[in-house]
Amino acid sequence: MIPEYYEFQSSAKVMSGRYALENIPSELENLGAEKPMVLSDEMLKKIGTLKIVLDALLGGGIEPGGIYTSIPPDSSLKVVHNIVKEYRRLGCDSLIAVGGGSVIDTAKGVRMVLSQNVEDLLDIWGCENMTGMNHIPFIAVPTTSGTGSESTLVAVIKNEARRLKMEFISYYLQPDAAVLDERMTETLPPRMTASTGMDALCHAIEAYTCIQKNPLSDAYAVGAIRLIADNLERAVANGKDRKARLAMANASMMAGAAFSNSMVGVIHAIGHALGGVCRVPHGDAMTILLPHGMAFNHRMRKEMYAELLLHLAGEEVFAKTPKSERGKEAIRSVWELRMRLHKECGLPVRLRECGVKKSDFAQIARTAMNDGAMIVNPRDVKFEDVIFILEKAF
């Protein structure tokens, strides 16, 4: 069903495959850039992942104008402003982000300040507060397969002074190019592979079932779900499985494009609150909450869950499941995937495994109720409903 009106944009050029990194120099040339600042973190520098990218740049005749690796797990205003100063001091003309969501979001923050000719990121905090002023070429190289930051129009930057994670939303936040190369995720440990993969699955399922869905976001979401169902466990079992790694990189990007253009729902709202109140890693929160959130929304979305069963569990399971039971079977298939990953790599499936206490529930619920993702959830959510979901997930 086509909505009366919708908008969709996924403007990043996708460069996918082995040796995709080696095409970055020519892409910089296409963008009119020759002195990029490369952003990453200390761990990626230490294990050699960053070096692979730097070698690809040097091999193509590009020497970075600057390299900044002091980026924390949670991007922050202070770091963004420090990088802006270095970028200007060194005379750089473009950005390359090599890392997970924090690194890519940091690059988005830097790009916002530079492109909008402001001194403080707080000046443009919010939704659609940017204009197409000064274009700063930006290439994202994700090193995890989960956040989908390389294709989203969202950035989350931490305001340390106010202990607040600020969300920025704008079509101008999307990178010029997203480089998906399996070498970037080959060293990702099994548990992190599983956690980020479940994050991508949650992005796709909520994007497909929220009230702001549209035909294009549906196509991206379904494609992502199929790739995750076929490849996540393979990538967890064998990190050197290049086909599985590349498939998961594509799934993450597609899920990011899907939810970036349709939004998510109650699972992410509660997950964000768990991260803020109890510091539960986002992928772990999504893993734990996904089947419980689906169960909560089932009566409003059972037909859509039934459609997803084919992609989650395959033709045989879909064919033998009665039509009236396919929605519940889709939830069951997600539940079983979680349990297999739990046995394979210790991925948590209960809130208590992440240090959450029942005494935290009220604060988590209050925080979740103020999360913007609640607005597009297919079923109205009350405070008591959040407590109920938390109880089920505990």
Buried (B, 14 or more C-beta within 10 A) or exposed (E): EEEEEBEBEBEBEBBBBEEBBBBBBEBBEEBEBBBBBBBBBEBBBEEEBBEBBBEBBEEBEBEBBBBBBEBBEBBBBEBBBBBBEBBEEBEBBBBBBBBBBBBBBBBBBBBBBBBBEBEEBEEBBEEEBBEEEEBBBBBBBBBBBBBBBBBBBBBBBBBEEEEEBBBBBBBBBBBBBBBBBBBBBBBBEBBBBBBBBBBBBBBBBBBBBBBBBBEBBBBBBBBBBBBBBBBBBBBBEEBEBBEBBBBBBBBBBBBBBBBBBBBBBBBBBBBBBBBBBBEBBBBBBBBBBBBBBBBBBBEBBBEBBBBBBBBBBBEEBBEEBEEEEBBBBBBBBBBEBBEBBBEBBEBBBEBEBBEBEEEBBBEBBEBBBEBBBBEBBBBEBEEEBBBBBBEBBB
